[in-house]
Amino acid sequence: MRVTRDLDLAEECVQDAYARALSTWGSRGVPDKPGAWLTTVARRRAVDRLRRDQSLRQRLPRLLDERDPAPPPEIEDDRLRLIFTCCHPALAQPAQVALTLRLLCGLTTAEVARAFLVSEPTMAARITRAKKKIAAARIPYQVPPAAALAERIEAVLAVVHLLFTTGHTAPSGAELVRRDLVERALDLARMLRALLPDDPGVAGLLALIVLTDARRATRVDGAGRLLLLADQDRALWDRPAIAEGTALVREALRCRPPGRYALMAAIAAVHDEAPSWDDTDWRELVGLYDLLAAVWPSPVVALNRAVAVGFAEGPADGLAALDALAAEPQLAGYAYLAAARADFLRRLGRVADARDAYEEALLLTENAVERDFLAGRLEEL
């Protein structure tokens, strides 16, 4: 992007570099620094394309000297520039977030579509329009000055949050967690914290990521099977991370009214600080979800609140709250709604209905670890 100032051309050059690697590394071996090799090949390809388009003279001041053997710039800096480029206020916020997840975070269009609960063709069209808008508006590739950060930070936070949630539970594949995405989200949240140390939204998001990821080591057992919160060994949770996240939550909650990331982090803190599953304060969680729904109304928030109601008031009340969401179009293909209904139906002894709900959840689930867990519950019934 720094060389081409064109998203489509930058993608093509990177893809050409990957193709070159596939054709040469097998015979010549993988280079000592494959990332630097790919960056150099992509950059040279970009220079060649600009020459072919007879625009080298106009763009020459922007290009890196091909004779300069210096390594590529620090990747974190370029990531931050790309986030802020994609999150320009000239774009609608959903398009900002979708484009950044696609380009920066390596998510497929299908994965981005799942994160937004829309169809893949709808998301593909949204991403294409956003790229054309960036080109037409000549949006610069840079971190904006401090005065311009405020109008972009909400979209940037949304990007990092969706990046984390996609890594925390991978939409598909053999592993429950995509560690690369989780760690990238954590790195970006810490960079934003350094850039905006007094922003409560940044503090809240960093707290949410730290507190949620503190439980990563116990989410599967030694055989790779999913463990729910009720079954996890809390002695293995990352206590220094929980202490860091709790301090950040307190800081973020000082802002009135508290923002959505502060409230989500507070929910994570309630879980992390409970000595056991039975000691979890579910009524406090319901109250926090009520506050969250007021500042960030969303079908997923309503779903999570319904689950909390089920543990606070009993499975019948939880099931009623879930069934009230049945007509919500965004949840029509959402596996967690069917899985939550199945669990409450199982607890109520409605075995046939529970089996139907688990079968529906299996149809909607592509992550292998989650599928194995659901299949095991179904087998028990």
C-alpha positions as semicolon CSV with decimal commas, in nm:
position;residue;x (nm);y (nm);z (nm)
1;M;0,000;0,000;0,000
2;R;0,284;0,242;0,077
3;V;0,422;0,186;-0,274
4;T;0,106;0,159;-0,484
5;R;-0,146;0,377;-0,297
6;D;-0,401;0,140;-0,453
7;L;-0,569;-0,142;-0,259
8;D;-0,645;-0,366;-0,557
9;L;-0,297;-0,329;-0,706
10;A;-0,137;-0,394;-0,367
11;E;-0,338;-0,716;-0,330
12;E;-0,242;-0,830;-0,679
13;C;0,127;-0,771;-0,610
14;V;0,112;-0,966;-0,285
15;Q;-0,068;-1,253;-0,459
16;D;0,201;-1,252;-0,729
17;A;0,465;-1,277;-0,458
18;Y;0,290;-1,580;-0,305
19;A;0,268;-1,743;-0,649
20;R;0,641;-1,681;-0,703
21;A;0,717;-1,837;-0,365
22;L;0,512;-2,147;-0,448
23;S;0,700;-2,192;-0,775
24;T;1,054;-2,135;-0,639
25;W;1,074;-2,230;-0,271
26;G;1,012;-2,598;-0,345
27;S;1,333;-2,622;-0,550
28;R;1,546;-2,352;-0,389
29;G;1,431;-2,387;-0,030
30;V;1,253;-2,145;0,201
31;P;1,458;-1,827;0,258
32;D;1,586;-1,736;0,604
33;K;1,340;-1,446;0,625
34;P;1,034;-1,546;0,421
35;G;0,836;-1,238;0,527
36;A;1,107;-1,004;0,403
37;W;1,141;-1,208;0,081
38;L;0,768;-1,179;0,010
39;T;0,768;-0,807;0,091
40;T;1,061;-0,743;-0,145
41;V;0,913;-0,943;-0,432
42;A;0,574;-0,775;-0,390
43;R;0,737;-0,430;-0,379
44;R;0,939;-0,498;-0,695
45;R;0,626;-0,626;-0,867
46;A;0,449;-0,305;-0,770
47;V;0,732;-0,094;-0,914
48;D;0,717;-0,293;-1,239
49;R;0,343;-0,242;-1,264
50;L;0,376;0,132;-1,205
51;R;0,643;0,153;-1,476
52;R;0,419;-0,037;-1,715
53;D;0,138;0,208;-1,644
54;Q;0,378;0,493;-1,729
55;S;0,320;0,655;-1,392
56;L;0,663;0,597;-1,237
57;R;0,773;0,958;-1,282
58;Q;0,470;1,095;-1,098
59;R;0,494;0,839;-0,820
60;L;0,873;0,823;-0,788
61;P;0,894;1,028;-0,466
62;R;0,666;0,771;-0,297
63;L;0,866;0,463;-0,395
64;L;1,133;0,295;-0,191
65;D;1,471;0,289;-0,362
66;E;1,511;-0,059;-0,508
67;R;1,882;-0,040;-0,429
68;D;1,807;0,018;-0,062
69;P;1,874;-0,312;0,119
70;A;1,700;-0,193;0,435
71;P;1,442;-0,436;0,581
72;P;1,069;-0,370;0,548
73;P;0,919;-0,118;0,792
74;E;0,794;-0,237;1,128
75;I;0,482;-0,437;1,051
76;E;0,281;-0,302;1,346
77;D;0,314;0,053;1,215
78;D;0,185;-0,049;0,872
79;R;-0,103;-0,239;1,027
80;L;-0,210;0,068;1,217
81;R;-0,185;0,284;0,903
82;L;-0,399;0,037;0,710
83;I;-0,662;0,027;0,984
84;F;-0,695;0,405;0,986
85;T;-0,699;0,419;0,605
86;C;-0,987;0,171;0,591
87;C;-1,167;0,340;0,881
88;H;-1,193;0,678;0,711
89;P;-1,521;0,863;0,788
90;A;-1,594;0,888;0,413
91;L;-1,694;0,521;0,434
92;A;-1,997;0,385;0,618
93;Q;-1,885;0,226;0,944
94;P;-1,991;-0,133;0,855
95;A;-1,787;-0,100;0,534
96;Q;-1,489;0,036;0,729
97;V;-1,488;-0,260;0,964
98;A;-1,551;-0,521;0,694
99;L;-1,277;-0,392;0,466
100;T;-1,021;-0,381;0,744
101;L;-1,100;-0,734;0,859
102;R;-1,060;-0,855;0,500
103;L;-0,738;-0,672;0,413
104;L;-0,552;-0,639;0,741
105;C;-0,664;-0,943;0,935
106;G;-0,659;-1,208;0,665
107;L;-1,019;-1,315;0,712
108;T;-1,199;-1,456;0,411
109;T;-1,504;-1,277;0,279
110;A;-1,714;-1,565;0,414
111;E;-1,564;-1,522;0,763
112;V;-1,627;-1,147;0,756
113;A;-1,985;-1,213;0,646
114;R;-2,035;-1,447;0,944
115;A;-1,905;-1,181;1,181
116;F;-2,171;-0,941;1,049
117;L;-2,445;-1,207;1,023
118;V;-2,499;-1,131;0,652
119;S;-2,464;-1,338;0,333
120;E;-2,127;-1,375;0,159
121;P;-2,242;-1,202;-0,166
122;T;-2,370;-0,906;0,037
123;M;-2,036;-0,875;0,214
124;A;-1,835;-0,913;-0,110
125;A;-2,028;-0,625;-0,266
126;R;-1,979;-0,413;0,046
127;I;-1,602;-0,468;0,042
128;T;-1,575;-0,392;-0,329
129;R;-1,766;-0,065;-0,291
130;A;-1,545;0,038;0,002
131;K;-1,224;-0,018;-0,196
132;K;-1,358;0,187;-0,487
133;K;-1,454;0,467;-0,248
134;I;-1,102;0,479;-0,102
135;A;-0,956;0,511;-0,451
136;A;-1,207;0,771;-0,564
137;A;-1,173;0,983;-0,250
138;R;-0,791;0,957;-0,253
139;I;-0,789;0,861;0,114
140;P;-0,428;0,880;0,239
141;Y;-0,240;0,583;0,383
142;Q;-0,149;0,720;0,726
143;V;-0,234;0,741;1,092
144;P;-0,430;1,067;1,114
145;P;-0,321;1,355;1,337
146;A;-0,449;1,356;1,695
147;A;-0,732;1,597;1,616
148;A;-0,877;1,354;1,360
149;L;-0,854;1,037;1,567
150;A;-1,184;1,082;1,748
151;E;-1,399;1,045;1,435
152;R;-1,230;0,717;1,343
153;I;-1,160;0,546;1,675
154;E;-1,502;0,380;1,713
155;A;-1,461;0,193;1,384
156;V;-1,101;0,102;1,469
157;L;-1,213;-0,043;1,803
158;A;-1,486;-0,241;1,626
159;V;-1,226;-0,387;1,390
160;V;-1,000;-0,501;1,672
161;H;-1,295;-0,642;1,866
162;L;-1,423;-0,845;1,570
163;L;-1,069;-0,962;1,496
164;F;-1,042;-1,090;1,853
165;T;-1,381;-1,260;1,858
166;T;-1,306;-1,434;1,527
167;G;-0,979;-1,564;1,670
168;H;-1,123;-1,647;2,013
169;T;-1,362;-1,900;1,856
170;A;-1,271;-1,968;1,495
171;P;-1,578;-1,983;1,268
172;S;-1,444;-2,298;1,100
173;G;-1,147;-2,531;1,103
174;A;-0,999;-2,797;1,329
175;E;-0,887;-2,568;1,615
176;L;-1,111;-2,382;1,859
177;V;-0,881;-2,078;1,874
178;R;-0,688;-1,898;1,601
179;R;-0,395;-1,779;1,809
180;D;-0,258;-1,557;1,533
181;L;-0,575;-1,348;1,527
182;V;-0,604;-1,333;1,906
183;E;-0,244;-1,217;1,944
184;R;-0,275;-0,967;1,659
185;A;-0,586;-0,818;1,822
186;L;-0,407;-0,795;2,156
187;D;-0,105;-0,626;1,995
188;L;-0,327;-0,374;1,815
189;A;-0,524;-0,299;2,132
190;R;-0,200;-0,229;2,318
191;M;-0,080;-0,003;2,035
192;L;-0,407;0,192;2,051
193;R;-0,369;0,220;2,426
194;A;-0,023;0,376;2,374
195;L;-0,167;0,610;2,109
196;L;-0,475;0,711;2,312
197;P;-0,395;0,646;2,680
198;D;-0,693;0,847;2,808
199;D;-0,962;0,701;2,581
200;P;-1,212;0,493;2,786
201;G;-1,318;0,292;2,483
202;V;-0,959;0,182;2,421
203;A;-0,915;0,095;2,789
204;G;-1,240;-0,103;2,783
205;L;-1,150;-0,297;2,470
206;L;-0,802;-0,385;2,599
207;A;-0,960;-0,496;2,927
208;L;-1,213;-0,714;2,743
209;I;-0,944;-0,886;2,535
210;V;-0,708;-0,939;2,830
211;L;-0,980;-1,072;3,063
212;T;-1,131;-1,306;2,803
213;D;-0,797;-1,438;2,679
214;A;-0,687;-1,506;3,039
215;R;-0,897;-1,825;3,018
216;R;-0,748;-1,947;2,689
217;A;-0,540;-2,232;2,836
218;T;-0,844;-2,405;2,989
219;R;-1,094;-2,385;2,704
220;V;-1,003;-2,732;2,576
221;D;-0,877;-3,039;2,761
222;G;-0,564;-3,239;2,685
223;A;-0,743;-3,424;2,406
224;G;-0,860;-3,099;2,244
225;R;-1,222;-3,134;2,362
226;L;-1,422;-2,820;2,440
227;L;-1,459;-2,729;2,807
228;L;-1,737;-2,493;2,911
229;L;-1,679;-2,232;3,182
230;A;-1,845;-2,462;3,435
231;D;-1,585;-2,733;3,370
232;Q;-1,266;-2,527;3,347
233;D;-0,987;-2,539;3,607
234;R;-0,985;-2,180;3,729
235;A;-0,651;-2,231;3,902
236;L;-0,496;-2,235;3,555
237;W;-0,637;-1,899;3,450
238;D;-0,383;-1,621;3,394
239;R;-0,411;-1,428;3,721
240;P;-0,170;-1,142;3,628
241;A;-0,375;-1,084;3,313
242;I;-0,695;-1,082;3,517
243;A;-0,545;-0,825;3,755
244;E;-0,440;-0,607;3,459
245;G;-0,781;-0,637;3,296
246;T;-0,970;-0,561;3,617
247;A;-0,771;-0,241;3,669
248;L;-0,848;-0,137;3,311
249;V;-1,219;-0,208;3,366
250;R;-1,229;0,021;3,667
251;E;-1,062;0,295;3,464
252;A;-1,300;0,252;3,169
253;L;-1,611;0,249;3,393
254;R;-1,525;0,592;3,535
255;C;-1,657;0,740;3,212
256;R;-2,032;0,809;3,239
257;P;-2,227;0,658;3,082
258;P;-1,997;0,358;3,039
259;G;-1,936;0,244;2,682
260;R;-2,001;-0,095;2,532
261;Y;-1,645;-0,223;2,565
262;A;-1,627;-0,124;2,930
263;L;-1,954;-0,308;2,997
264;M;-1,845;-0,618;2,805
265;A;-1,518;-0,613;2,998
266;A;-1,711;-0,584;3,324
267;I;-1,907;-0,896;3,224
268;A;-1,581;-1,080;3,157
269;A;-1,449;-0,962;3,494
270;V;-1,750;-1,106;3,678
271;H;-1,673;-1,447;3,527
272;D;-1,299;-1,421;3,593
273;E;-1,337;-1,316;3,956
274;A;-1,595;-1,583;4,050
275;P;-1,418;-1,850;4,261
276;S;-1,629;-2,121;4,096
277;W;-1,909;-2,165;3,846
278;D;-2,163;-2,194;4,127
279;D;-2,042;-1,864;4,275
280;T;-2,101;-1,669;3,952
281;D;-2,327;-1,370;4,016
282;W;-2,576;-1,423;3,734
283;R;-2,811;-1,148;3,849
284;E;-2,528;-0,897;3,826
285;L;-2,457;-1,027;3,476
286;V;-2,821;-0,979;3,375
287;G;-2,800;-0,620;3,501
288;L;-2,481;-0,560;3,303
289;Y;-2,640;-0,701;2,989
290;D;-2,936;-0,465;3,041
291;L;-2,694;-0,172;3,050
292;L;-2,510;-0,306;2,745
293;A;-2,834;-0,345;2,550
294;A;-2,916;0,018;2,624
295;V;-2,590;0,150;2,474
296;W;-2,541;-0,119;2,207
297;P;-2,869;-0,290;2,114
298;S;-2,788;-0,606;1,921
299;P;-2,944;-0,951;1,871
300;V;-2,628;-1,117;2,006
301;V;-2,640;-0,907;2,324
302;A;-3,005;-1,008;2,366
303;L;-2,906;-1,373;2,319
304;N;-2,633;-1,353;2,582
305;R;-2,870;-1,179;2,821
306;A;-3,124;-1,458;2,773
307;V;-2,860;-1,716;2,864
308;A;-2,773;-1,519;3,178
309;V;-3,143;-1,506;3,268
310;G;-3,156;-1,884;3,236
311;F;-2,881;-1,927;3,493
312;A;-3,013;-1,653;3,721
313;E;-3,384;-1,747;3,718
314;G;-3,391;-2,102;3,586
315;P;-3,390;-2,279;3,247
316;A;-3,761;-2,218;3,182
317;D;-3,715;-1,840;3,204
318;G;-3,401;-1,862;2,991
319;L;-3,579;-2,067;2,725
320;A;-3,867;-1,818;2,716
321;A;-3,619;-1,532;2,666
322;L;-3,447;-1,724;2,386
323;D;-3,774;-1,813;2,215
324;A;-3,865;-1,443;2,213
325;L;-3,568;-1,398;1,977
326;A;-3,680;-1,667;1,730
327;A;-3,814;-1,412;1,481
328;E;-3,492;-1,207;1,480
329;P;-3,365;-1,242;1,119
330;Q;-2,999;-1,193;1,209
331;L;-3,013;-1,495;1,440
332;A;-3,184;-1,724;1,189
333;G;-2,858;-1,901;1,103
334;Y;-2,677;-1,838;1,431
335;A;-2,564;-2,166;1,583
336;Y;-2,535;-2,036;1,939
337;L;-2,909;-1,965;1,958
338;A;-2,989;-2,328;1,874
339;A;-2,716;-2,454;2,109
340;A;-2,841;-2,240;2,399
341;R;-3,200;-2,359;2,343
342;A;-3,077;-2,718;2,334
343;D;-2,901;-2,680;2,669
344;F;-3,204;-2,531;2,844
345;L;-3,435;-2,793;2,690
346;R;-3,196;-3,064;2,813
347;R;-3,202;-2,919;3,164
348;L;-3,582;-2,914;3,154
349;G;-3,593;-3,283;3,057
350;R;-3,750;-3,214;2,716
351;V;-3,527;-3,471;2,549
352;A;-3,688;-3,489;2,203
353;D;-3,694;-3,110;2,167
354;A;-3,337;-3,089;2,292
355;R;-3,224;-3,344;2,033
356;D;-3,387;-3,140;1,757
357;A;-3,215;-2,823;1,880
358;Y;-2,872;-2,992;1,900
359;E;-2,918;-3,125;1,546
360;E;-3,001;-2,773;1,427
361;A;-2,692;-2,634;1,602
362;L;-2,477;-2,902;1,437
363;L;-2,607;-2,803;1,094
364;L;-2,505;-2,441;1,159
365;T;-2,162;-2,509;1,316
366;E;-1,840;-2,542;1,113
367;N;-1,578;-2,541;1,388
368;A;-1,469;-2,901;1,445
369;V;-1,415;-2,865;1,822
370;E;-1,761;-2,718;1,872
371;R;-1,915;-2,982;1,645
372;D;-1,759;-3,261;1,851
373;F;-1,896;-3,106;2,170
374;L;-2,248;-3,075;2,026
375;A;-2,234;-3,427;1,885
376;G;-2,133;-3,555;2,229
377;R;-2,428;-3,382;2,393
378;L;-2,658;-3,524;2,129
379;E;-2,518;-3,872;2,187
380;E;-2,585;-3,838;2,561
381;L;-2,953;-3,779;2,482
